[in-house]
Amino acid sequence: MTTLRQRMTEDMQVRNLALNTQTSYVRQVSLFARHFNKSPEMLGPEEIRAYQVYLTNEKKLAPSSVLIAVAALRFLYKVSLKREWPLDELTPAPKKPQKLPVVLSPEEVLEFLRCVGDMKHRTILTTCYAAGLRISEAVQLKPTHIDSKRMVIRVEQGKGQNTAPGRQSRSQAGWNRRVACTGHRLDGEGPQSFASGQYCDEAPRDPATRSDCQPGQERSFRHLLDGALLPQRSIQDQSAERRNRLRSIKYHREKRMTQQQSPVWFITGCSTGFGKELARLVLARGWRAVVTARNPDQVKDLVSGHEENALAVQLDVKDPAQIAEAVHQAEEKFGRIDVLVNNAGYGYLAAVEEGEDEQVRAMFETNFFGLVELTNAVLPGMRKRRSGHIVNVSSIGGLVSFAATGYYHATKYAVEGISESLSIELAPLGIKVLIVEPGPFRTDWAGRSLLESKTVIADYDATAGERRRQSRARSGQQQGDPARGAEAIIAAVESKNPPLHLLLGKPALDMAYKKLEALKKDFDAWRNTTLGADYPELE
């Protein structure tokens, strides 16, 4: 962590800013510095203004998103860096564009009223609409506010200090009289029945219920619900239409509820292998998925047809800024992340002495440090909800070692160790951890994703050299099926008692048992020596 980031974080902590706010501010400042490829301490008012123009015009972010960046930069320069700049002028807060209220047409109002099954409720809504009442006014109406004889509705205004009568037009009065004659009173008197068919058939032909206003003239009320809104329809037609519309409403309501309740999976490395198969299965089940890859074009086929439930995001786990942005996009679209699958990673073939420092460090950045960075970015939301599942894709190579893959094993042993510690820390918080340990599978691990050291030492030809040749020769012939492996991962996550370790494939199981037997053999053979290393027991 840089000195500036540490200082800004401490400034936010002492001011008791929310954890999500702290994370968001740090992310925005990081994106700002990355845009100019300079430390924020070296940037001035011109760069701040240029960055805000960039967010607005080129990135085309919503005013609310730009506002977050503005707030972060104001905090940085005003509080942490203590710059005496007119920040309110340098970083003006964007205003949300004002939108005019949508006034429904008579046809749209009719469509809405048709969805109301209860005729009493439809009558009340019709009257409120014709009288021009606001929703806040309508919900506060009481039977005592309605004078059916004088055809007057008294509406409380403001905080109830004043009242104003809303007298209805002659057409609405005639409509209400007909309502009263058919036995339905808005003040609660009379039977709870309504002869809708008779009225709907007669209303268009009754001059008393016709509007006095001609098309194009200004009306005294919003829309007078006369014959134009009450076409002739039989009771049977109304009932059938109502049933169909209610079915449609129920279907869409249930669909929305199902989508909101479905889990959200965040999966890395979705261009091939386990990541790709997992994304397919998750989306096929109707769940929601954040599908990531370094090149988002490689996952377009996964999200195609699932645009409502899927989000394709560019993500290189070695880039902290991309990690922060990907998590932000996921939470902004779906509101949360339920399952994080750290799947991104690759292999590297070299004897330990043949290892190239740059390649080894790059692999650690992807296989281990990227996993840790992404996990730490997702955990605040999971801790807040007290639920979640972290799935770290390790390898049988995290339990068993071979020649030529020593550095790869080192990354996976690190994943195993940190995952076990994480599971202990997160268990009281309701968050689970799953370590997936696949054996040989037909993924790209031994194909295009596998790197090799350019350094070759002849003395290791029979060990590391032979393993190099075998790895290439067996690529595409492995026993493991990635699709079946993905199904096993989902089954473990969905289980009431999920395991901490999940081996995938018979070779992995055989190798793990063999490792346990070798460990037990050594433990038993050297038991006395092991126990003799303690202080003698006090008698």
C-alpha positions as CSV (number, residue, x, y, z in Angstrom):
1,M,0.0,0.0,0.0
2,T,1.4,3.4,-1.0
3,T,1.9,6.1,1.6
4,L,-0.8,8.3,0.0
5,R,-3.3,5.5,0.0
6,Q,-2.5,4.7,3.7
7,R,-2.9,8.4,4.6
8,M,-6.2,8.7,2.8
9,T,-7.5,5.4,4.3
10,E,-6.6,6.6,7.8
11,D,-8.3,10.0,7.2
12,M,-11.5,8.2,6.2
13,Q,-11.3,5.9,9.2
14,V,-10.9,8.6,11.8
15,R,-13.9,10.3,10.2
16,N,-15.9,7.1,10.6
17,L,-16.8,6.8,6.9
18,A,-18.6,3.7,5.9
19,L,-16.4,0.8,4.7
20,N,-18.1,0.8,1.3
21,T,-17.4,4.5,1.0
22,Q,-13.7,4.0,1.9
23,T,-13.4,1.3,-0.7
24,S,-15.2,3.4,-3.4
25,Y,-13.1,6.5,-2.7
26,V,-9.8,4.6,-2.9
27,R,-10.9,2.9,-6.1
28,Q,-11.9,6.2,-7.7
29,V,-8.5,7.9,-6.8
30,S,-6.7,4.8,-8.1
31,L,-8.6,5.1,-11.5
32,F,-7.8,8.8,-11.5
33,A,-4.1,8.2,-11.1
34,R,-4.1,5.4,-13.6
35,H,-5.7,7.6,-16.2
36,F,-2.8,10.0,-16.1
37,N,-0.2,7.4,-15.1
38,K,1.0,9.7,-12.3
39,S,0.7,10.0,-8.6
40,P,-2.3,12.2,-7.5
41,E,0.2,14.4,-5.6
42,M,1.7,15.4,-9.0
43,L,-1.6,16.3,-10.6
44,G,-3.3,19.7,-10.5
45,P,-6.6,21.5,-11.2
46,E,-6.2,21.1,-15.0
47,E,-5.9,17.3,-14.7
48,I,-8.9,17.2,-12.4
49,R,-11.0,19.1,-14.8
50,A,-9.8,17.1,-17.8
51,Y,-10.6,13.8,-15.9
52,Q,-14.2,15.0,-15.1
53,V,-14.7,15.9,-18.7
54,Y,-13.4,12.4,-19.7
55,L,-15.8,10.7,-17.4
56,T,-18.7,12.7,-18.7
57,N,-18.1,12.8,-22.4
58,E,-15.9,9.8,-23.2
59,K,-16.9,7.2,-20.6
60,K,-20.4,8.6,-20.6
61,L,-21.0,7.7,-17.0
62,A,-24.2,8.6,-15.3
63,P,-24.2,11.7,-13.1
64,S,-24.4,9.6,-10.0
65,S,-21.3,7.7,-11.0
66,V,-19.4,11.0,-11.8
67,L,-20.6,12.3,-8.4
68,I,-18.8,9.5,-6.6
69,A,-15.5,10.3,-8.4
70,V,-16.0,14.0,-7.6
71,A,-16.5,13.3,-3.9
72,A,-13.4,11.0,-3.8
73,L,-11.2,13.7,-5.4
74,R,-12.6,16.4,-3.1
75,F,-11.7,14.3,-0.1
76,L,-8.3,13.5,-1.4
77,Y,-7.2,17.1,-2.2
78,K,-9.1,18.8,0.6
79,V,-8.5,16.5,3.5
80,S,-5.5,14.2,2.8
81,L,-3.4,16.5,0.7
82,K,-4.7,19.8,2.2
83,R,-4.7,21.7,-1.0
84,E,-6.0,25.2,-0.8
85,W,-7.9,25.0,-4.0
86,P,-11.5,26.2,-4.8
87,L,-12.6,22.5,-5.1
88,D,-16.3,23.4,-5.4
89,E,-15.4,25.3,-8.6
90,L,-12.8,22.8,-9.8
91,T,-15.0,19.8,-9.3
92,P,-18.7,20.9,-9.6
93,A,-21.1,18.2,-8.6
94,P,-23.1,17.1,-11.7
95,K,-26.8,17.5,-11.6
96,K,-29.1,14.8,-12.6
97,P,-31.1,15.7,-15.7
98,Q,-34.7,16.7,-14.8
99,K,-37.3,14.6,-16.4
100,L,-40.8,15.7,-17.0
101,P,-43.5,13.6,-15.4
102,V,-45.1,11.1,-17.8
103,V,-48.8,11.9,-18.4
104,L,-50.6,8.8,-19.5
105,S,-52.9,8.9,-22.5
106,P,-56.6,7.9,-22.0
107,E,-55.7,4.6,-23.7
108,E,-52.9,3.9,-21.3
109,V,-55.2,4.7,-18.3
110,L,-57.7,2.3,-19.6
111,E,-55.1,-0.4,-19.9
112,F,-54.1,0.2,-16.3
113,L,-57.7,0.1,-15.0
114,R,-58.4,-3.1,-16.8
115,C,-55.7,-4.7,-14.6
116,V,-57.7,-3.9,-11.5
117,G,-59.9,-6.9,-10.8
118,D,-62.0,-5.6,-8.0
119,M,-64.7,-3.2,-9.3
120,K,-64.8,-1.3,-6.1
121,H,-61.1,-0.5,-6.3
122,R,-61.4,0.3,-10.0
123,T,-64.2,2.8,-9.2
124,I,-62.1,4.5,-6.5
125,L,-59.1,4.7,-8.8
126,T,-61.2,6.1,-11.7
127,T,-62.7,8.8,-9.5
128,C,-59.3,9.8,-8.1
129,Y,-57.8,10.0,-11.5
130,A,-60.7,12.0,-13.0
131,A,-60.5,14.4,-10.1
132,G,-56.8,15.0,-10.6
133,L,-55.7,13.7,-7.2
134,R,-52.1,12.9,-6.4
135,I,-51.2,9.5,-5.1
136,S,-50.3,11.0,-1.7
137,E,-53.7,12.7,-1.6
138,A,-55.6,9.6,-2.8
139,V,-54.2,7.3,-0.2
140,Q,-55.2,9.7,2.6
141,L,-58.8,9.8,1.6
142,K,-61.4,8.8,4.1
143,P,-65.1,8.1,3.6
144,T,-65.9,11.4,5.5
145,H,-63.9,13.3,2.8
146,I,-66.3,12.3,0.0
147,D,-69.7,13.9,-0.3
148,S,-71.6,11.7,-2.8
149,K,-74.7,14.0,-2.8
150,R,-72.9,17.2,-3.7
151,M,-70.3,15.2,-5.7
152,V,-67.4,16.9,-3.9
153,I,-64.1,15.4,-2.7
154,R,-62.3,17.3,0.1
155,V,-58.6,17.0,-0.2
156,E,-56.1,17.7,2.6
157,Q,-53.2,19.8,1.3
158,G,-49.7,20.3,2.7
159,K,-49.5,18.8,6.2
160,G,-53.2,18.8,6.7
161,Q,-53.5,22.4,7.6
162,N,-55.8,23.3,4.7
163,T,-58.5,21.6,2.7
164,A,-59.7,22.3,-0.8
165,P,-62.9,20.9,-2.4
166,G,-62.4,19.2,-5.7
167,R,-65.7,19.6,-7.5
168,Q,-66.2,17.2,-10.3
169,S,-67.4,18.0,-13.8
170,R,-70.9,17.3,-15.1
171,S,-69.7,14.2,-16.9
172,Q,-68.0,12.8,-13.8
173,A,-71.0,13.7,-11.7
174,G,-73.2,11.8,-14.0
175,W,-70.8,8.9,-13.9
176,N,-70.9,8.8,-10.1
177,R,-74.7,9.1,-10.0
178,R,-74.8,6.0,-12.2
179,V,-72.4,4.3,-9.8
180,A,-74.7,5.2,-6.9
181,C,-77.7,3.9,-8.8
182,T,-76.1,0.6,-9.3
183,G,-75.5,0.0,-5.7
184,H,-71.9,1.1,-5.1
185,R,-71.2,4.1,-3.0
186,L,-67.7,5.6,-2.5
187,D,-68.6,6.6,1.1
188,G,-69.0,2.9,2.0
189,E,-72.9,2.9,2.0
190,G,-74.8,0.4,0.1
191,P,-74.1,-3.2,-1.0
192,Q,-70.6,-4.2,-2.2
193,S,-71.7,-5.1,-5.7
194,F,-71.3,-3.2,-9.0
195,A,-73.3,-3.7,-12.2
196,S,-70.4,-3.0,-14.4
197,G,-71.7,-4.6,-17.5
198,Q,-74.9,-2.5,-17.6
199,Y,-73.0,0.7,-17.1
200,C,-70.3,0.0,-19.6
201,D,-72.9,-0.8,-22.2
202,E,-75.0,2.3,-21.5
203,A,-72.3,4.9,-20.7
204,P,-71.2,5.7,-24.3
205,R,-74.9,6.3,-25.3
206,D,-75.8,8.4,-22.2
207,P,-75.4,12.1,-22.8
208,A,-75.1,12.7,-19.1
209,T,-71.8,10.8,-19.1
210,R,-70.3,12.5,-22.2
211,S,-67.5,15.0,-21.9
212,D,-68.4,18.7,-22.7
213,C,-64.8,19.2,-24.0
214,Q,-64.0,18.6,-27.6
215,P,-60.6,17.1,-28.7
216,G,-57.8,19.6,-28.5
217,Q,-59.6,21.9,-26.0
218,E,-58.3,22.5,-22.5
219,R,-60.0,20.3,-19.9
220,S,-60.7,21.3,-16.4
221,F,-59.6,17.8,-15.2
222,R,-56.7,15.7,-16.3
223,H,-58.7,13.3,-18.3
224,L,-62.5,12.9,-18.0
225,L,-63.2,9.2,-17.8
226,D,-66.3,9.2,-20.0
227,G,-67.3,7.1,-23.0
228,A,-63.9,7.4,-24.6
229,L,-62.4,5.4,-21.8
230,L,-65.3,3.0,-21.4
231,P,-65.9,1.3,-24.7
232,Q,-68.7,-1.2,-25.1
233,R,-67.6,-4.6,-24.0
234,S,-69.5,-7.6,-22.7
235,I,-69.0,-8.9,-19.2
236,Q,-67.5,-12.1,-20.6
237,D,-64.9,-10.1,-22.6
238,Q,-64.0,-8.1,-19.6
239,S,-63.6,-11.2,-17.4
240,A,-61.5,-13.1,-20.0
241,E,-59.3,-10.1,-20.5
242,R,-58.9,-9.5,-16.8
243,R,-57.9,-13.2,-16.2
244,N,-55.3,-13.0,-19.0
245,R,-53.9,-9.8,-17.7
246,L,-53.7,-11.1,-14.1
247,R,-51.9,-14.2,-15.3
248,S,-49.4,-12.0,-17.1
249,I,-48.9,-9.8,-14.1
250,K,-48.5,-12.8,-11.9
251,Y,-46.0,-14.4,-14.3
252,H,-43.8,-11.3,-14.5
253,R,-44.0,-10.8,-10.7
254,E,-42.9,-14.4,-10.1
255,K,-40.1,-14.1,-12.7
256,R,-38.8,-10.9,-11.0
257,M,-38.9,-12.5,-7.6
258,T,-37.1,-15.6,-8.9
259,Q,-34.4,-13.5,-10.5
260,Q,-33.9,-11.4,-7.3
261,Q,-33.6,-14.6,-5.2
262,S,-31.3,-16.4,-7.5
263,P,-27.6,-16.5,-6.4
264,V,-25.0,-14.2,-8.1
265,W,-21.8,-16.0,-9.1
266,F,-18.6,-14.0,-9.9
267,I,-16.3,-16.3,-11.9
268,T,-12.8,-15.5,-13.1
269,G,-11.0,-17.0,-16.1
270,C,-14.1,-17.8,-18.1
271,S,-12.5,-17.9,-21.6
272,T,-11.7,-21.7,-21.2
273,G,-11.9,-24.7,-18.9
274,F,-13.6,-24.8,-15.6
275,G,-14.6,-21.1,-15.7
276,K,-16.3,-21.4,-19.0
277,E,-18.2,-24.5,-18.0
278,L,-19.2,-23.1,-14.7
279,A,-20.6,-19.9,-16.3
280,R,-22.6,-22.0,-18.8
281,L,-24.1,-24.1,-16.0
282,V,-24.9,-21.2,-13.7
283,L,-26.7,-19.3,-16.5
284,A,-28.5,-22.4,-17.7
285,R,-30.0,-22.7,-14.2
286,G,-31.4,-19.2,-14.5
287,W,-29.0,-17.9,-11.9
288,R,-27.0,-14.7,-12.4
289,A,-23.3,-14.6,-13.3
290,V,-20.5,-12.1,-13.7
291,V,-18.4,-13.6,-16.4
292,T,-14.8,-12.3,-16.5
293,A,-11.8,-12.7,-18.8
294,R,-8.8,-10.6,-19.8
295,N,-10.4,-10.3,-23.3
296,P,-14.2,-9.9,-22.9
297,D,-14.7,-10.8,-26.6
298,Q,-13.9,-14.4,-25.6
299,V,-17.0,-14.6,-23.3
300,K,-19.6,-13.0,-25.6
301,D,-21.0,-16.4,-26.5
302,L,-21.6,-17.2,-22.8
303,V,-23.7,-14.1,-22.1
304,S,-25.5,-14.1,-25.5
305,G,-29.2,-14.8,-24.8
306,H,-28.7,-14.2,-21.0
307,E,-28.2,-10.4,-21.0
308,E,-30.6,-9.9,-18.1
309,N,-28.8,-12.4,-15.9
310,A,-25.2,-12.1,-17.2
311,L,-22.6,-9.4,-17.0
312,A,-19.4,-9.7,-19.1
313,V,-16.5,-7.8,-17.5
314,Q,-12.8,-7.4,-18.5
315,L,-10.6,-8.5,-15.7
316,D,-6.9,-9.2,-15.3
317,V,-6.5,-10.3,-11.7
318,K,-3.0,-8.8,-11.7
319,D,-4.5,-5.3,-12.0
320,P,-6.0,-4.0,-8.7
321,A,-7.9,-1.2,-10.5
322,Q,-9.6,-3.7,-12.8
323,I,-10.5,-5.8,-9.8
324,A,-12.1,-2.8,-8.0
325,E,-14.0,-1.8,-11.1
326,A,-15.2,-5.3,-11.8
327,V,-16.6,-5.8,-8.3
328,H,-18.2,-2.4,-8.5
329,Q,-19.9,-3.2,-11.8
330,A,-21.1,-6.5,-10.4
331,E,-22.6,-5.0,-7.2
332,E,-24.1,-2.1,-9.2
333,K,-25.9,-4.5,-11.5
334,F,-26.9,-7.3,-9.2
335,G,-26.7,-5.7,-5.8
336,R,-24.4,-8.4,-4.3
337,I,-22.0,-11.3,-5.0
338,D,-23.0,-14.6,-3.4
339,V,-20.3,-16.9,-4.8
340,L,-16.8,-15.9,-5.8
341,V,-14.9,-18.4,-7.9
342,N,-11.2,-17.7,-8.1
343,N,-10.4,-19.8,-11.2
344,A,-7.9,-17.7,-13.1
345,G,-4.5,-19.2,-13.2
346,Y,-1.9,-21.0,-15.4
347,G,1.0,-23.4,-15.2
348,Y,4.8,-23.1,-15.7
349,L,7.2,-25.9,-16.5
350,A,10.8,-25.6,-15.2
351,A,13.1,-27.4,-12.8
352,V,13.6,-25.2,-9.8
353,E,17.1,-24.2,-10.9
354,E,15.8,-23.5,-14.4
355,G,13.2,-21.0,-13.2
356,E,13.2,-17.5,-14.6
357,D,12.5,-14.9,-11.9
358,E,10.2,-12.6,-14.0
359,Q,8.1,-15.6,-15.1
360,V,7.8,-17.0,-11.6
361,R,6.8,-13.7,-10.1
362,A,4.2,-13.1,-12.8
363,M,2.7,-16.5,-12.1
364,F,2.5,-15.8,-8.4
365,E,0.8,-12.5,-9.2
366,T,-2.0,-14.3,-11.1
367,N,-2.3,-17.6,-9.2
368,F,-2.0,-16.2,-5.7
369,F,-1.8,-12.5,-5.2
370,G,-4.6,-11.8,-7.7
371,L,-6.8,-14.4,-5.9
372,V,-6.1,-12.6,-2.6
373,E,-6.8,-9.1,-4.0
374,L,-10.1,-10.2,-5.5
375,T,-11.2,-12.0,-2.4
376,N,-10.5,-9.0,-0.2
377,A,-12.5,-6.8,-2.6
378,V,-15.6,-9.1,-2.4
379,L,-15.5,-9.9,1.3
380,P,-16.8,-6.6,2.7
381,G,-20.2,-7.2,1.0
382,M,-20.3,-10.8,2.2
383,R,-19.5,-9.8,5.7
384,K,-22.2,-7.2,5.7
385,R,-24.8,-9.8,4.6
386,R,-23.2,-12.5,6.8
387,S,-23.4,-15.0,3.9
388,G,-21.3,-16.0,0.9
389,H,-19.1,-18.7,-0.5
390,I,-15.4,-18.4,-1.6
391,V,-14.4,-21.1,-4.2
392,N,-10.6,-21.2,-4.7
393,V,-9.6,-23.4,-7.6
394,S,-6.3,-25.0,-6.4
395,S,-5.0,-28.3,-7.8
396,I,-4.0,-31.8,-6.8
397,G,-0.7,-30.0,-7.2
398,G,-1.5,-28.1,-4.0
399,L,-1.3,-31.4,-2.2
400,V,1.2,-33.5,-4.2
401,S,4.4,-32.4,-6.0
402,F,6.1,-33.5,-9.2
403,A,9.3,-32.6,-11.1
404,A,9.2,-29.5,-13.4
405,T,6.2,-27.9,-11.7
406,G,7.8,-26.8,-8.4
407,Y,7.0,-23.1,-8.8
408,Y,3.4,-24.0,-9.9
409,H,3.1,-26.2,-6.8
410,A,4.4,-23.3,-4.7
411,T,1.5,-21.1,-5.9
412,K,-1.1,-23.8,-5.2
413,Y,0.4,-24.7,-1.8
414,A,0.0,-21.0,-1.0
415,V,-3.6,-21.1,-2.1
416,E,-4.3,-24.1,0.1
417,G,-2.7,-22.5,3.2
418,I,-4.5,-19.1,2.9
419,S,-7.8,-20.8,2.1
420,E,-7.7,-22.9,5.2
421,S,-6.9,-19.9,7.3
422,L,-9.6,-17.9,5.6
423,S,-12.2,-20.7,6.3
424,I,-11.4,-20.5,10.0
425,E,-11.7,-16.7,10.1
426,L,-14.9,-16.5,8.0
427,A,-16.8,-19.4,9.6
428,P,-18.3,-17.3,12.5
429,L,-19.4,-14.8,9.9
430,G,-21.5,-17.3,7.9
431,I,-19.1,-17.3,5.0
432,K,-17.9,-20.6,3.6
433,V,-14.7,-21.5,1.8
434,L,-14.2,-24.4,-0.8
435,I,-10.8,-25.5,-2.1
436,V,-11.2,-27.3,-5.4
437,E,-8.3,-29.7,-6.2
438,P,-8.7,-31.1,-9.7
439,G,-6.5,-33.8,-11.2
440,P,-5.7,-33.9,-14.9
441,F,-8.6,-32.4,-16.9
442,R,-9.1,-31.6,-20.6
443,T,-8.6,-27.9,-20.1
444,D,-6.0,-25.6,-21.7
445,W,-3.8,-25.9,-18.6
446,A,-1.4,-28.2,-20.6
447,G,-2.1,-26.5,-23.8
448,R,-1.8,-22.8,-24.8
449,S,-2.0,-21.7,-21.2
450,L,1.1,-23.6,-20.2
451,L,4.4,-21.7,-20.1
452,E,7.9,-23.1,-20.1
453,S,11.3,-21.9,-19.0
454,K,13.6,-21.2,-21.9
455,T,16.5,-22.4,-19.7
456,V,17.1,-26.1,-20.0
457,I,19.8,-27.9,-17.9
458,A,20.8,-31.3,-19.2
459,D,21.3,-32.8,-15.7
460,Y,17.5,-32.6,-15.2
461,D,16.5,-34.2,-18.5
462,A,15.5,-37.5,-16.8
463,T,13.3,-35.7,-14.2
464,A,12.1,-32.2,-15.1
465,G,12.8,-32.8,-18.8
466,E,10.8,-36.0,-18.9
467,R,7.9,-34.3,-17.2
468,R,7.9,-31.5,-19.7
469,R,7.6,-33.9,-22.6
470,Q,4.8,-35.9,-20.9
471,S,2.8,-32.8,-20.1
472,R,2.7,-31.8,-23.7
473,A,2.0,-35.3,-25.0
474,R,-0.9,-35.9,-22.7
475,S,-2.7,-32.6,-23.4
476,G,-6.2,-33.3,-24.7
477,Q,-6.2,-36.9,-23.5
478,Q,-6.8,-36.3,-19.8
479,Q,-9.4,-38.3,-18.0
480,G,-11.2,-35.3,-16.4
481,D,-14.3,-33.7,-18.0
482,P,-14.5,-30.0,-17.2
483,A,-18.3,-29.9,-17.6
484,R,-18.7,-32.7,-15.0
485,G,-16.2,-31.0,-12.8
486,A,-18.2,-27.8,-12.9
487,E,-21.3,-29.7,-11.9
488,A,-19.5,-31.2,-8.9
489,I,-18.4,-27.7,-7.8
490,I,-22.0,-26.4,-8.0
491,A,-23.2,-29.5,-6.0
492,A,-20.6,-28.8,-3.3
493,V,-21.6,-25.1,-3.0
494,E,-25.3,-25.9,-2.9
495,S,-24.8,-28.6,-0.3
496,K,-26.1,-28.1,3.3
497,N,-22.7,-29.3,4.6
498,P,-20.1,-28.3,1.9
499,P,-16.6,-29.7,2.2
500,L,-13.5,-27.6,2.7
501,H,-11.5,-29.7,0.2
502,L,-13.1,-31.1,-3.0
503,L,-11.0,-33.5,-5.1
504,L,-12.0,-33.8,-8.7
505,G,-11.3,-37.0,-10.7
506,K,-10.1,-40.5,-9.9
507,P,-6.4,-39.6,-10.5
508,A,-6.6,-36.8,-7.9
509,L,-8.2,-39.1,-5.4
510,D,-5.6,-41.8,-5.9
511,M,-2.7,-39.4,-5.6
512,A,-4.2,-37.8,-2.5
513,Y,-4.6,-41.2,-0.8
514,K,-1.0,-42.1,-1.8
515,K,0.3,-38.8,-0.3
516,L,-1.6,-39.5,3.0
517,E,-0.1,-43.0,3.2
518,A,3.4,-41.6,2.5
519,L,2.9,-39.0,5.2
520,K,1.6,-41.6,7.7
521,K,4.5,-43.9,7.0
522,D,7.0,-41.1,7.8
523,F,5.0,-40.0,10.8
524,D,4.9,-43.5,12.3
525,A,8.5,-44.4,11.5
526,W,9.8,-41.3,13.2
527,R,7.2,-41.1,16.0
528,N,9.6,-41.5,18.9
529,T,12.0,-39.0,17.5
530,T,9.2,-36.5,17.0
531,L,8.0,-36.9,20.5
532,G,11.5,-36.7,21.9
533,A,11.8,-33.1,20.6
534,D,9.6,-31.8,23.4
535,Y,10.7,-30.7,26.9
536,P,10.6,-33.7,29.3
537,E,7.4,-33.9,31.2
538,L,7.6,-32.6,34.8
539,E,7.1,-35.4,37.3
